[in-house]
Amino acid sequence: MTLTVPYWRDLAIETLRAPAQAAERVMAFQLPRDVLWLSLLLVAVLNTIVYMVTNILVPTPSPLPGAFQSPVVFLFIVAGGLVLTVHALYWTGRALGGTGELGDILVLMIWLQALSVALQVITLLLLILAPVLAAFVVMAAALWGIWILVNFVNKAHHLNSLPRAAGVLVAAMLGLALGLSFLLSLIGATLLGSVAYV
């Protein structure tokens, strides 16, 4: 296997056309766990760079607080979110009858995020050249991304059922949302307690 530019291009096209087959190819890499975690950090860094460049070249009002515009804070959020998502998909899948390994979920999420970074670069160019087209591309990519992720979860956990894989995805996202809400409420309560004490 030669990991050349044409190879990655073909794998990206296969991911769009036949995500289940692409998932098998990606999982076959069998990379060491430390390499996978470093790769996850790398795609988070690339995601942050593209996001910041986009804000510079095409500045738009952000729904996020000012502190989240810091590259370091944004990187922490992206990397932390990816780590939590990987674990949520892994443990939820195992709880619902899946037999996948954490490394398989991890490598698939890394590949999906790498494609996301490439999409962000394409979207940035479209925002400059054809903003309306960029909006349609983003919406279509979001829907297709869900389809790819469902197929990835199905293959990673050996579920042999796309509806079950969709159930794992929904349950994982709900659990992740509830967990983050609980964590944020604890942080908010702590901050309020500190203010009251002062």
Secondary structure by P-SEA (a helix, b strand, c coil): ccccaaaaaaaaaaaaccaaaaaaaaaaccccaaaaaaaaaaaaaaaaaaaaaaaaacccccccccccccaaaaaaaaaaaaaaaaaaaaaaaaaacccccaaaaaaaaaaaaaaaaaaaaaaaaaaaccaaaaaaaaaaaaaaaaaaaaaaaaaaaccccaaaaaaaaaaaaaaaaaaaaaaaaaaaaaaaaaaaac
